[in-house]
Amino acid sequence: MGCLEDLVSVLEICGLTYRYPDGRFALSGVDLSVEEGETVGVIGANGSGKTTLLLHLNGILRGEGIIRILGMDPGGRDRAAVRAAVGVLFQNPDDQLFCPTVREDAEFGPLNLGVSPAEAGSRAEESLARVGLAGFGDRSPHHMSAGEKKRAALAAILAMRPRIIALDEPSADLDPRARRELVPLLASFGGTRIVASHDLDLVRKLCGRVVLLNSGKVVADGPAARILDNAVLLEANGL
């Protein structure tokens, strides 16, 4: 679907441009449409704009252009509703886990959505069980392994029951075992998923479609196998 047509996709981005304070472009005219239930990999070398793109999806950053999430504007009056609909997993879970216990982190989002403490507690326990952390509720997230922290951050997102999950380098800093366990865990999530990653093997296993960024521009968008098997394309774009 093009940007001149009606905005009816789950995610529609038209002409998104974002400049750093020094004037350099992080994103330059990005167009992207994502349909309900798609799992889309966003790949590119360091500095290509992957993280910057994800941070626009729930209004953390706001550039020029049009963004619609489920028909809503994440940078305007719909910001609260968009943040409830889009869960973003940061690359470093320490940027996301700030409560004394894992359970409180998982309860935090639902409580801020206005659900009752009992419902928030139920969602927290359910989401912790989904990521393999049943019984970890009283643990301090700061005394956990990198893989456990990543799972705890995922649980906090799932407890909000988002329609879209955006994952920034989900396999970063994980040991081989934790990385192997992460793939089926992420594959089990329903809804729409956007995965920004250097880990091309993980992207291949999770994503049916891949978007390749270079210097803040989309240089390729299509079936995952077609792009990931194109060694010349990947080499030309720093991968």
Biotite code that builds the C-alpha atoms (Angstrom):
import biotite.structure as struc

atoms = struc.array([
    struc.Atom([0.000, 0.000, 0.000], chain_id="A", res_id=1, res_name="MET", atom_name="CA", element="C"),
    struc.Atom([1.396, 3.393, -0.918], chain_id="A", res_id=2, res_name="GLY", atom_name="CA", element="C"),
    struc.Atom([1.471, 6.542, 1.168], chain_id="A", res_id=3, res_name="CYS", atom_name="CA", element="C"),
    struc.Atom([-1.068, 8.280, -1.052], chain_id="A", res_id=4, res_name="LEU", atom_name="CA", element="C"),
    struc.Atom([-3.712, 5.671, -0.312], chain_id="A", res_id=5, res_name="GLU", atom_name="CA", element="C"),
    struc.Atom([-5.955, 5.434, 2.736], chain_id="A", res_id=6, res_name="ASP", atom_name="CA", element="C"),
    struc.Atom([-4.052, 4.547, 5.900], chain_id="A", res_id=7, res_name="LEU", atom_name="CA", element="C"),
    struc.Atom([-5.662, 1.256, 6.860], chain_id="A", res_id=8, res_name="VAL", atom_name="CA", element="C"),
    struc.Atom([-2.677, -0.983, 7.757], chain_id="A", res_id=9, res_name="SER", atom_name="CA", element="C"),
    struc.Atom([-1.749, -1.797, 11.344], chain_id="A", res_id=10, res_name="VAL", atom_name="CA", element="C"),
    struc.Atom([1.349, 0.341, 10.828], chain_id="A", res_id=11, res_name="LEU", atom_name="CA", element="C"),
    struc.Atom([1.759, 2.954, 8.098], chain_id="A", res_id=12, res_name="GLU", atom_name="CA", element="C"),
    struc.Atom([4.778, 5.253, 7.814], chain_id="A", res_id=13, res_name="ILE", atom_name="CA", element="C"),
    struc.Atom([5.030, 7.834, 5.050], chain_id="A", res_id=14, res_name="CYS", atom_name="CA", element="C"),
    struc.Atom([8.072, 10.012, 4.447], chain_id="A", res_id=15, res_name="GLY", atom_name="CA", element="C"),
    struc.Atom([9.461, 9.700, 7.976], chain_id="A", res_id=16, res_name="LEU", atom_name="CA", element="C"),
    struc.Atom([12.515, 11.910, 8.456], chain_id="A", res_id=17, res_name="THR", atom_name="CA", element="C"),
    struc.Atom([14.431, 12.461, 11.671], chain_id="A", res_id=18, res_name="TYR", atom_name="CA", element="C"),
    struc.Atom([17.501, 14.616, 12.266], chain_id="A", res_id=19, res_name="ARG", atom_name="CA", element="C"),
    struc.Atom([19.921, 14.421, 15.173], chain_id="A", res_id=20, res_name="TYR", atom_name="CA", element="C"),
    struc.Atom([20.500, 17.695, 17.044], chain_id="A", res_id=21, res_name="PRO", atom_name="CA", element="C"),
    struc.Atom([23.709, 18.222, 15.018], chain_id="A", res_id=22, res_name="ASP", atom_name="CA", element="C"),
    struc.Atom([21.681, 18.148, 11.803], chain_id="A", res_id=23, res_name="GLY", atom_name="CA", element="C"),
    struc.Atom([22.672, 14.675, 10.592], chain_id="A", res_id=24, res_name="ARG", atom_name="CA", element="C"),
    struc.Atom([19.863, 12.527, 9.215], chain_id="A", res_id=25, res_name="PHE", atom_name="CA", element="C"),
    struc.Atom([18.999, 9.366, 11.178], chain_id="A", res_id=26, res_name="ALA", atom_name="CA", element="C"),
    struc.Atom([15.997, 8.638, 8.942], chain_id="A", res_id=27, res_name="LEU", atom_name="CA", element="C"),
    struc.Atom([15.400, 10.126, 5.535], chain_id="A", res_id=28, res_name="SER", atom_name="CA", element="C"),
    struc.Atom([12.041, 9.660, 3.833], chain_id="A", res_id=29, res_name="GLY", atom_name="CA", element="C"),
    struc.Atom([11.174, 6.196, 5.175], chain_id="A", res_id=30, res_name="VAL", atom_name="CA", element="C"),
    struc.Atom([7.986, 4.600, 3.825], chain_id="A", res_id=31, res_name="ASP", atom_name="CA", element="C"),
    struc.Atom([6.798, 1.394, 5.488], chain_id="A", res_id=32, res_name="LEU", atom_name="CA", element="C"),
    struc.Atom([3.501, -0.471, 5.712], chain_id="A", res_id=33, res_name="SER", atom_name="CA", element="C"),
    struc.Atom([2.937, -3.479, 7.985], chain_id="A", res_id=34, res_name="VAL", atom_name="CA", element="C"),
    struc.Atom([-0.164, -5.631, 7.964], chain_id="A", res_id=35, res_name="GLU", atom_name="CA", element="C"),
    struc.Atom([-1.913, -7.345, 10.884], chain_id="A", res_id=36, res_name="GLU", atom_name="CA", element="C"),
    struc.Atom([-0.038, -10.452, 12.007], chain_id="A", res_id=37, res_name="GLY", atom_name="CA", element="C"),
    struc.Atom([3.124, -9.824, 9.977], chain_id="A", res_id=38, res_name="GLU", atom_name="CA", element="C"),
    struc.Atom([6.566, -10.432, 11.443], chain_id="A", res_id=39, res_name="THR", atom_name="CA", element="C"),
    struc.Atom([8.963, -7.989, 9.789], chain_id="A", res_id=40, res_name="VAL", atom_name="CA", element="C"),
    struc.Atom([12.720, -7.940, 10.263], chain_id="A", res_id=41, res_name="GLY", atom_name="CA", element="C"),
    struc.Atom([14.505, -4.583, 10.071], chain_id="A", res_id=42, res_name="VAL", atom_name="CA", element="C"),
    struc.Atom([18.193, -5.021, 9.302], chain_id="A", res_id=43, res_name="ILE", atom_name="CA", element="C"),
    struc.Atom([21.112, -2.724, 8.590], chain_id="A", res_id=44, res_name="GLY", atom_name="CA", element="C"),
    struc.Atom([24.584, -1.816, 9.747], chain_id="A", res_id=45, res_name="ALA", atom_name="CA", element="C"),
    struc.Atom([25.255, 0.303, 12.828], chain_id="A", res_id=46, res_name="ASN", atom_name="CA", element="C"),
    struc.Atom([23.881, 3.782, 12.300], chain_id="A", res_id=47, res_name="GLY", atom_name="CA", element="C"),
    struc.Atom([21.428, 2.715, 9.609], chain_id="A", res_id=48, res_name="SER", atom_name="CA", element="C"),
    struc.Atom([18.416, 3.956, 11.623], chain_id="A", res_id=49, res_name="GLY", atom_name="CA", element="C"),
    struc.Atom([16.935, 0.742, 13.015], chain_id="A", res_id=50, res_name="LYS", atom_name="CA", element="C"),
    struc.Atom([16.600, 1.867, 16.641], chain_id="A", res_id=51, res_name="THR", atom_name="CA", element="C"),
    struc.Atom([15.518, 5.358, 15.647], chain_id="A", res_id=52, res_name="THR", atom_name="CA", element="C"),
    struc.Atom([12.729, 3.855, 13.551], chain_id="A", res_id=53, res_name="LEU", atom_name="CA", element="C"),
    struc.Atom([11.469, 1.668, 16.410], chain_id="A", res_id=54, res_name="LEU", atom_name="CA", element="C"),
    struc.Atom([11.464, 4.577, 18.855], chain_id="A", res_id=55, res_name="LEU", atom_name="CA", element="C"),
    struc.Atom([9.020, 6.423, 16.603], chain_id="A", res_id=56, res_name="HIS", atom_name="CA", element="C"),
    struc.Atom([6.459, 3.642, 16.855], chain_id="A", res_id=57, res_name="LEU", atom_name="CA", element="C"),
    struc.Atom([5.201, 4.670, 20.277], chain_id="A", res_id=58, res_name="ASN", atom_name="CA", element="C"),
    struc.Atom([6.119, 8.341, 20.311], chain_id="A", res_id=59, res_name="GLY", atom_name="CA", element="C"),
    struc.Atom([9.445, 8.193, 22.167], chain_id="A", res_id=60, res_name="ILE", atom_name="CA", element="C"),
    struc.Atom([10.880, 10.110, 19.204], chain_id="A", res_id=61, res_name="LEU", atom_name="CA", element="C"),
    struc.Atom([8.974, 12.335, 16.819], chain_id="A", res_id=62, res_name="ARG", atom_name="CA", element="C"),
    struc.Atom([10.225, 13.252, 13.382], chain_id="A", res_id=63, res_name="GLY", atom_name="CA", element="C"),
    struc.Atom([8.711, 14.709, 10.234], chain_id="A", res_id=64, res_name="GLU", atom_name="CA", element="C"),
    struc.Atom([6.287, 12.711, 8.131], chain_id="A", res_id=65, res_name="GLY", atom_name="CA", element="C"),
    struc.Atom([3.200, 10.614, 8.806], chain_id="A", res_id=66, res_name="ILE", atom_name="CA", element="C"),
    struc.Atom([2.967, 7.681, 11.214], chain_id="A", res_id=67, res_name="ILE", atom_name="CA", element="C"),
    struc.Atom([-0.257, 5.855, 11.940], chain_id="A", res_id=68, res_name="ARG", atom_name="CA", element="C"),
    struc.Atom([-0.479, 2.961, 14.381], chain_id="A", res_id=69, res_name="ILE", atom_name="CA", element="C"),
    struc.Atom([-3.889, 1.282, 14.197], chain_id="A", res_id=70, res_name="LEU", atom_name="CA", element="C"),
    struc.Atom([-5.059, 4.552, 12.683], chain_id="A", res_id=71, res_name="GLY", atom_name="CA", element="C"),
    struc.Atom([-3.655, 6.608, 15.578], chain_id="A", res_id=72, res_name="MET", atom_name="CA", element="C"),
    struc.Atom([-0.914, 9.242, 15.717], chain_id="A", res_id=73, res_name="ASP", atom_name="CA", element="C"),
    struc.Atom([1.815, 8.200, 18.213], chain_id="A", res_id=74, res_name="PRO", atom_name="CA", element="C"),
    struc.Atom([3.152, 11.739, 18.431], chain_id="A", res_id=75, res_name="GLY", atom_name="CA", element="C"),
    struc.Atom([-0.133, 13.513, 19.098], chain_id="A", res_id=76, res_name="GLY", atom_name="CA", element="C"),
    struc.Atom([-3.156, 13.181, 21.311], chain_id="A", res_id=77, res_name="ARG", atom_name="CA", element="C"),
    struc.Atom([-3.277, 9.411, 20.707], chain_id="A", res_id=78, res_name="ASP", atom_name="CA", element="C"),
    struc.Atom([0.119, 8.880, 22.349], chain_id="A", res_id=79, res_name="ARG", atom_name="CA", element="C"),
    struc.Atom([-1.203, 7.111, 25.471], chain_id="A", res_id=80, res_name="ALA", atom_name="CA", element="C"),
    struc.Atom([-3.390, 4.749, 23.438], chain_id="A", res_id=81, res_name="ALA", atom_name="CA", element="C"),
    struc.Atom([-0.523, 3.995, 21.048], chain_id="A", res_id=82, res_name="VAL", atom_name="CA", element="C"),
    struc.Atom([1.843, 3.197, 23.921], chain_id="A", res_id=83, res_name="ARG", atom_name="CA", element="C"),
    struc.Atom([-0.710, 0.728, 25.231], chain_id="A", res_id=84, res_name="ALA", atom_name="CA", element="C"),
    struc.Atom([-0.925, -0.874, 21.776], chain_id="A", res_id=85, res_name="ALA", atom_name="CA", element="C"),
    struc.Atom([2.813, -0.994, 20.990], chain_id="A", res_id=86, res_name="VAL", atom_name="CA", element="C"),
    struc.Atom([5.263, -2.729, 23.276], chain_id="A", res_id=87, res_name="GLY", atom_name="CA", element="C"),
    struc.Atom([8.925, -1.843, 22.643], chain_id="A", res_id=88, res_name="VAL", atom_name="CA", element="C"),
    struc.Atom([11.736, -4.064, 23.920], chain_id="A", res_id=89, res_name="LEU", atom_name="CA", element="C"),
    struc.Atom([14.899, -1.976, 24.318], chain_id="A", res_id=90, res_name="PHE", atom_name="CA", element="C"),
    struc.Atom([18.264, -3.456, 23.392], chain_id="A", res_id=91, res_name="GLN", atom_name="CA", element="C"),
    struc.Atom([19.463, -3.120, 26.997], chain_id="A", res_id=92, res_name="ASN", atom_name="CA", element="C"),
    struc.Atom([16.881, -4.509, 29.469], chain_id="A", res_id=93, res_name="PRO", atom_name="CA", element="C"),
    struc.Atom([18.460, -2.418, 32.248], chain_id="A", res_id=94, res_name="ASP", atom_name="CA", element="C"),
    struc.Atom([16.894, 0.589, 30.510], chain_id="A", res_id=95, res_name="ASP", atom_name="CA", element="C"),
    struc.Atom([13.480, -1.039, 30.949], chain_id="A", res_id=96, res_name="GLN", atom_name="CA", element="C"),
    struc.Atom([13.588, -2.744, 34.360], chain_id="A", res_id=97, res_name="LEU", atom_name="CA", element="C"),
    struc.Atom([13.523, -0.252, 37.207], chain_id="A", res_id=98, res_name="PHE", atom_name="CA", element="C"),
    struc.Atom([11.323, -1.690, 39.977], chain_id="A", res_id=99, res_name="CYS", atom_name="CA", element="C"),
    struc.Atom([12.609, -3.562, 43.039], chain_id="A", res_id=100, res_name="PRO", atom_name="CA", element="C"),
    struc.Atom([11.126, -6.883, 41.870], chain_id="A", res_id=101, res_name="THR", atom_name="CA", element="C"),
    struc.Atom([10.348, -8.624, 38.606], chain_id="A", res_id=102, res_name="VAL", atom_name="CA", element="C"),
    struc.Atom([6.652, -8.815, 39.526], chain_id="A", res_id=103, res_name="ARG", atom_name="CA", element="C"),
    struc.Atom([6.433, -5.066, 40.120], chain_id="A", res_id=104, res_name="GLU", atom_name="CA", element="C"),
    struc.Atom([8.027, -4.402, 36.733], chain_id="A", res_id=105, res_name="ASP", atom_name="CA", element="C"),
    struc.Atom([5.440, -6.636, 35.075], chain_id="A", res_id=106, res_name="ALA", atom_name="CA", element="C"),
    struc.Atom([2.596, -4.959, 36.997], chain_id="A", res_id=107, res_name="GLU", atom_name="CA", element="C"),
    struc.Atom([3.750, -1.410, 36.282], chain_id="A", res_id=108, res_name="PHE", atom_name="CA", element="C"),
    struc.Atom([2.391, -1.118, 32.740], chain_id="A", res_id=109, res_name="GLY", atom_name="CA", element="C"),
    struc.Atom([-1.066, -2.567, 33.412], chain_id="A", res_id=110, res_name="PRO", atom_name="CA", element="C"),
    struc.Atom([-1.472, -0.380, 36.503], chain_id="A", res_id=111, res_name="LEU", atom_name="CA", element="C"),
    struc.Atom([-0.692, 2.671, 34.385], chain_id="A", res_id=112, res_name="ASN", atom_name="CA", element="C"),
    struc.Atom([-3.352, 1.539, 31.921], chain_id="A", res_id=113, res_name="LEU", atom_name="CA", element="C"),
    struc.Atom([-5.852, 1.790, 34.782], chain_id="A", res_id=114, res_name="GLY", atom_name="CA", element="C"),
    struc.Atom([-6.496, -1.895, 35.451], chain_id="A", res_id=115, res_name="VAL", atom_name="CA", element="C"),
    struc.Atom([-7.141, -3.005, 39.028], chain_id="A", res_id=116, res_name="SER", atom_name="CA", element="C"),
    struc.Atom([-4.238, -4.196, 41.212], chain_id="A", res_id=117, res_name="PRO", atom_name="CA", element="C"),
    struc.Atom([-5.724, -7.695, 41.189], chain_id="A", res_id=118, res_name="ALA", atom_name="CA", element="C"),
    struc.Atom([-5.885, -7.742, 37.383], chain_id="A", res_id=119, res_name="GLU", atom_name="CA", element="C"),
    struc.Atom([-2.368, -6.320, 37.119], chain_id="A", res_id=120, res_name="ALA", atom_name="CA", element="C"),
    struc.Atom([-1.090, -9.044, 39.413], chain_id="A", res_id=121, res_name="GLY", atom_name="CA", element="C"),
    struc.Atom([-2.830, -11.715, 37.366], chain_id="A", res_id=122, res_name="SER", atom_name="CA", element="C"),
    struc.Atom([-1.393, -10.351, 34.121], chain_id="A", res_id=123, res_name="ARG", atom_name="CA", element="C"),
    struc.Atom([2.072, -10.200, 35.661], chain_id="A", res_id=124, res_name="ALA", atom_name="CA", element="C"),
    struc.Atom([2.011, -13.826, 36.781], chain_id="A", res_id=125, res_name="GLU", atom_name="CA", element="C"),
    struc.Atom([0.617, -14.943, 33.429], chain_id="A", res_id=126, res_name="GLU", atom_name="CA", element="C"),
    struc.Atom([3.246, -13.066, 31.419], chain_id="A", res_id=127, res_name="SER", atom_name="CA", element="C"),
    struc.Atom([6.107, -14.267, 33.619], chain_id="A", res_id=128, res_name="LEU", atom_name="CA", element="C"),
    struc.Atom([4.959, -17.839, 33.090], chain_id="A", res_id=129, res_name="ALA", atom_name="CA", element="C"),
    struc.Atom([4.812, -17.278, 29.312], chain_id="A", res_id=130, res_name="ARG", atom_name="CA", element="C"),
    struc.Atom([8.467, -16.254, 29.203], chain_id="A", res_id=131, res_name="VAL", atom_name="CA", element="C"),
    struc.Atom([9.623, -19.057, 31.481], chain_id="A", res_id=132, res_name="GLY", atom_name="CA", element="C"),
    struc.Atom([9.988, -16.998, 34.660], chain_id="A", res_id=133, res_name="LEU", atom_name="CA", element="C"),
    struc.Atom([7.218, -18.509, 36.775], chain_id="A", res_id=134, res_name="ALA", atom_name="CA", element="C"),
    struc.Atom([8.282, -18.203, 40.406], chain_id="A", res_id=135, res_name="GLY", atom_name="CA", element="C"),
    struc.Atom([10.673, -15.313, 39.699], chain_id="A", res_id=136, res_name="PHE", atom_name="CA", element="C"),
    struc.Atom([8.253, -12.604, 40.824], chain_id="A", res_id=137, res_name="GLY", atom_name="CA", element="C"),
    struc.Atom([10.082, -11.714, 44.032], chain_id="A", res_id=138, res_name="ASP", atom_name="CA", element="C"),
    struc.Atom([13.536, -11.663, 42.405], chain_id="A", res_id=139, res_name="ARG", atom_name="CA", element="C"),
    struc.Atom([15.397, -8.418, 41.855], chain_id="A", res_id=140, res_name="SER", atom_name="CA", element="C"),
    struc.Atom([15.862, -7.927, 38.103], chain_id="A", res_id=141, res_name="PRO", atom_name="CA", element="C"),
    struc.Atom([19.294, -6.465, 38.777], chain_id="A", res_id=142, res_name="HIS", atom_name="CA", element="C"),
    struc.Atom([20.521, -9.810, 40.166], chain_id="A", res_id=143, res_name="HIS", atom_name="CA", element="C"),
    struc.Atom([19.541, -11.831, 37.099], chain_id="A", res_id=144, res_name="MET", atom_name="CA", element="C"),
    struc.Atom([21.450, -13.008, 34.043], chain_id="A", res_id=145, res_name="SER", atom_name="CA", element="C"),
    struc.Atom([21.237, -11.122, 30.740], chain_id="A", res_id=146, res_name="ALA", atom_name="CA", element="C"),
    struc.Atom([18.879, -13.753, 29.351], chain_id="A", res_id=147, res_name="GLY", atom_name="CA", element="C"),
    struc.Atom([16.630, -13.619, 32.416], chain_id="A", res_id=148, res_name="GLU", atom_name="CA", element="C"),
    struc.Atom([16.539, -9.814, 32.268], chain_id="A", res_id=149, res_name="LYS", atom_name="CA", element="C"),
    struc.Atom([15.522, -9.970, 28.616], chain_id="A", res_id=150, res_name="LYS", atom_name="CA", element="C"),
    struc.Atom([12.710, -12.359, 29.506], chain_id="A", res_id=151, res_name="ARG", atom_name="CA", element="C"),
    struc.Atom([11.595, -10.138, 32.391], chain_id="A", res_id=152, res_name="ALA", atom_name="CA", element="C"),
    struc.Atom([11.433, -7.131, 30.078], chain_id="A", res_id=153, res_name="ALA", atom_name="CA", element="C"),
    struc.Atom([9.397, -9.181, 27.600], chain_id="A", res_id=154, res_name="LEU", atom_name="CA", element="C"),
    struc.Atom([7.037, -10.187, 30.397], chain_id="A", res_id=155, res_name="ALA", atom_name="CA", element="C"),
    struc.Atom([6.510, -6.525, 31.289], chain_id="A", res_id=156, res_name="ALA", atom_name="CA", element="C"),
    struc.Atom([5.563, -5.844, 27.669], chain_id="A", res_id=157, res_name="ILE", atom_name="CA", element="C"),
    struc.Atom([3.257, -8.857, 27.369], chain_id="A", res_id=158, res_name="LEU", atom_name="CA", element="C"),
    struc.Atom([1.429, -7.893, 30.563], chain_id="A", res_id=159, res_name="ALA", atom_name="CA", element="C"),
    struc.Atom([0.153, -4.821, 28.708], chain_id="A", res_id=160, res_name="MET", atom_name="CA", element="C"),
    struc.Atom([-1.320, -7.095, 26.007], chain_id="A", res_id=161, res_name="ARG", atom_name="CA", element="C"),
    struc.Atom([-0.074, -5.010, 23.086], chain_id="A", res_id=162, res_name="PRO", atom_name="CA", element="C"),
    struc.Atom([-1.240, -5.462, 19.496], chain_id="A", res_id=163, res_name="ARG", atom_name="CA", element="C"),
    struc.Atom([2.279, -4.801, 18.171], chain_id="A", res_id=164, res_name="ILE", atom_name="CA", element="C"),
    struc.Atom([5.628, -5.834, 19.651], chain_id="A", res_id=165, res_name="ILE", atom_name="CA", element="C"),
    struc.Atom([8.773, -4.024, 18.480], chain_id="A", res_id=166, res_name="ALA", atom_name="CA", element="C"),
    struc.Atom([12.048, -5.712, 19.441], chain_id="A", res_id=167, res_name="LEU", atom_name="CA", element="C"),
    struc.Atom([15.383, -3.881, 19.305], chain_id="A", res_id=168, res_name="ASP", atom_name="CA", element="C"),
    struc.Atom([18.301, -6.344, 19.015], chain_id="A", res_id=169, res_name="GLU", atom_name="CA", element="C"),
    struc.Atom([16.536, -9.015, 21.116], chain_id="A", res_id=170, res_name="PRO", atom_name="CA", element="C"),
    struc.Atom([19.483, -11.444, 20.995], chain_id="A", res_id=171, res_name="SER", atom_name="CA", element="C"),
    struc.Atom([22.128, -8.863, 21.968], chain_id="A", res_id=172, res_name="ALA", atom_name="CA", element="C"),
    struc.Atom([24.400, -9.854, 24.879], chain_id="A", res_id=173, res_name="ASP", atom_name="CA", element="C"),
    struc.Atom([22.888, -13.334, 25.182], chain_id="A", res_id=174, res_name="LEU", atom_name="CA", element="C"),
    struc.Atom([24.982, -16.470, 25.490], chain_id="A", res_id=175, res_name="ASP", atom_name="CA", element="C"),
    struc.Atom([24.393, -19.243, 22.899], chain_id="A", res_id=176, res_name="PRO", atom_name="CA", element="C"),
    struc.Atom([21.940, -21.166, 25.076], chain_id="A", res_id=177, res_name="ARG", atom_name="CA", element="C"),
    struc.Atom([19.852, -18.092, 25.922], chain_id="A", res_id=178, res_name="ALA", atom_name="CA", element="C"),
    struc.Atom([19.839, -17.121, 22.260], chain_id="A", res_id=179, res_name="ARG", atom_name="CA", element="C"),
    struc.Atom([18.622, -20.582, 21.210], chain_id="A", res_id=180, res_name="ARG", atom_name="CA", element="C"),
    struc.Atom([15.825, -20.395, 23.775], chain_id="A", res_id=181, res_name="GLU", atom_name="CA", element="C"),
    struc.Atom([14.842, -16.903, 22.629], chain_id="A", res_id=182, res_name="LEU", atom_name="CA", element="C"),
    struc.Atom([13.887, -17.877, 19.077], chain_id="A", res_id=183, res_name="VAL", atom_name="CA", element="C"),
    struc.Atom([10.966, -20.225, 19.912], chain_id="A", res_id=184, res_name="PRO", atom_name="CA", element="C"),
    struc.Atom([9.894, -17.861, 22.693], chain_id="A", res_id=185, res_name="LEU", atom_name="CA", element="C"),
    struc.Atom([9.557, -14.924, 20.301], chain_id="A", res_id=186, res_name="LEU", atom_name="CA", element="C"),
    struc.Atom([7.945, -17.152, 17.676], chain_id="A", res_id=187, res_name="ALA", atom_name="CA", element="C"),
    struc.Atom([5.218, -18.065, 20.171], chain_id="A", res_id=188, res_name="SER", atom_name="CA", element="C"),
    struc.Atom([3.968, -14.488, 20.537], chain_id="A", res_id=189, res_name="PHE", atom_name="CA", element="C"),
    struc.Atom([0.834, -13.596, 18.633], chain_id="A", res_id=190, res_name="GLY", atom_name="CA", element="C"),
    struc.Atom([0.049, -10.307, 16.983], chain_id="A", res_id=191, res_name="GLY", atom_name="CA", element="C"),
    struc.Atom([2.298, -8.166, 14.816], chain_id="A", res_id=192, res_name="THR", atom_name="CA", element="C"),
    struc.Atom([6.062, -8.212, 15.404], chain_id="A", res_id=193, res_name="ARG", atom_name="CA", element="C"),
    struc.Atom([8.832, -5.925, 14.184], chain_id="A", res_id=194, res_name="ILE", atom_name="CA", element="C"),
    struc.Atom([12.340, -7.213, 14.875], chain_id="A", res_id=195, res_name="VAL", atom_name="CA", element="C"),
    struc.Atom([15.345, -4.916, 14.431], chain_id="A", res_id=196, res_name="ALA", atom_name="CA", element="C"),
    struc.Atom([18.523, -6.959, 14.581], chain_id="A", res_id=197, res_name="SER", atom_name="CA", element="C"),
    struc.Atom([22.051, -7.605, 13.332], chain_id="A", res_id=198, res_name="HIS", atom_name="CA", element="C"),
    struc.Atom([21.395, -11.294, 14.020], chain_id="A", res_id=199, res_name="ASP", atom_name="CA", element="C"),
    struc.Atom([20.486, -12.390, 10.511], chain_id="A", res_id=200, res_name="LEU", atom_name="CA", element="C"),
    struc.Atom([19.999, -16.008, 11.558], chain_id="A", res_id=201, res_name="ASP", atom_name="CA", element="C"),
    struc.Atom([17.403, -14.965, 14.138], chain_id="A", res_id=202, res_name="LEU", atom_name="CA", element="C"),
    struc.Atom([15.711, -12.729, 11.565], chain_id="A", res_id=203, res_name="VAL", atom_name="CA", element="C"),
    struc.Atom([15.606, -15.603, 9.083], chain_id="A", res_id=204, res_name="ARG", atom_name="CA", element="C"),
    struc.Atom([13.963, -17.895, 11.634], chain_id="A", res_id=205, res_name="LYS", atom_name="CA", element="C"),
    struc.Atom([11.378, -15.383, 12.832], chain_id="A", res_id=206, res_name="LEU", atom_name="CA", element="C"),
    struc.Atom([10.522, -13.100, 9.939], chain_id="A", res_id=207, res_name="CYS", atom_name="CA", element="C"),
    struc.Atom([8.702, -13.671, 6.702], chain_id="A", res_id=208, res_name="GLY", atom_name="CA", element="C"),
    struc.Atom([9.655, -10.241, 5.402], chain_id="A", res_id=209, res_name="ARG", atom_name="CA", element="C"),
    struc.Atom([12.776, -8.098, 5.722], chain_id="A", res_id=210, res_name="VAL", atom_name="CA", element="C"),
    struc.Atom([13.338, -4.353, 5.381], chain_id="A", res_id=211, res_name="VAL", atom_name="CA", element="C"),
    struc.Atom([16.957, -3.279, 4.808], chain_id="A", res_id=212, res_name="LEU", atom_name="CA", element="C"),
    struc.Atom([18.017, 0.191, 5.934], chain_id="A", res_id=213, res_name="LEU", atom_name="CA", element="C"),
    struc.Atom([21.140, 2.095, 4.963], chain_id="A", res_id=214, res_name="ASN", atom_name="CA", element="C"),
    struc.Atom([21.867, 5.653, 6.126], chain_id="A", res_id=215, res_name="SER", atom_name="CA", element="C"),
    struc.Atom([18.264, 6.104, 7.203], chain_id="A", res_id=216, res_name="GLY", atom_name="CA", element="C"),
    struc.Atom([16.728, 4.987, 3.912], chain_id="A", res_id=217, res_name="LYS", atom_name="CA", element="C"),
    struc.Atom([14.907, 1.812, 2.885], chain_id="A", res_id=218, res_name="VAL", atom_name="CA", element="C"),
    struc.Atom([17.060, 0.165, 0.215], chain_id="A", res_id=219, res_name="VAL", atom_name="CA", element="C"),
    struc.Atom([15.232, -3.183, 0.046], chain_id="A", res_id=220, res_name="ALA", atom_name="CA", element="C"),
    struc.Atom([11.900, -4.567, 1.252], chain_id="A", res_id=221, res_name="ASP", atom_name="CA", element="C"),
    struc.Atom([10.664, -8.057, 0.455], chain_id="A", res_id=222, res_name="GLY", atom_name="CA", element="C"),
    struc.Atom([10.551, -11.747, 1.354], chain_id="A", res_id=223, res_name="PRO", atom_name="CA", element="C"),
    struc.Atom([13.191, -12.638, 3.948], chain_id="A", res_id=224, res_name="ALA", atom_name="CA", element="C"),
    struc.Atom([14.846, -15.381, 1.919], chain_id="A", res_id=225, res_name="ALA", atom_name="CA", element="C"),
    struc.Atom([15.226, -13.183, -1.166], chain_id="A", res_id=226, res_name="ARG", atom_name="CA", element="C"),
    struc.Atom([17.025, -10.447, 0.770], chain_id="A", res_id=227, res_name="ILE", atom_name="CA", element="C"),
    struc.Atom([19.031, -12.574, 3.203], chain_id="A", res_id=228, res_name="LEU", atom_name="CA", element="C"),
    struc.Atom([20.297, -14.850, 0.422], chain_id="A", res_id=229, res_name="ASP", atom_name="CA", element="C"),
    struc.Atom([21.527, -11.877, -1.613], chain_id="A", res_id=230, res_name="ASN", atom_name="CA", element="C"),
    struc.Atom([25.162, -11.734, -0.514], chain_id="A", res_id=231, res_name="ALA", atom_name="CA", element="C"),
    struc.Atom([25.974, -8.865, -2.891], chain_id="A", res_id=232, res_name="VAL", atom_name="CA", element="C"),
    struc.Atom([23.145, -6.728, -1.472], chain_id="A", res_id=233, res_name="LEU", atom_name="CA", element="C"),
    struc.Atom([24.133, -7.454, 2.127], chain_id="A", res_id=234, res_name="LEU", atom_name="CA", element="C"),
    struc.Atom([27.818, -6.746, 1.477], chain_id="A", res_id=235, res_name="GLU", atom_name="CA", element="C"),
    struc.Atom([26.999, -3.478, -0.246], chain_id="A", res_id=236, res_name="ALA", atom_name="CA", element="C"),
    struc.Atom([25.032, -2.386, 2.818], chain_id="A", res_id=237, res_name="ASN", atom_name="CA", element="C"),
    struc.Atom([27.532, -3.273, 5.534], chain_id="A", res_id=238, res_name="GLY", atom_name="CA", element="C"),
    struc.Atom([26.182, -6.720, 6.434], chain_id="A", res_id=239, res_name="LEU", atom_name="CA", element="C"),
])
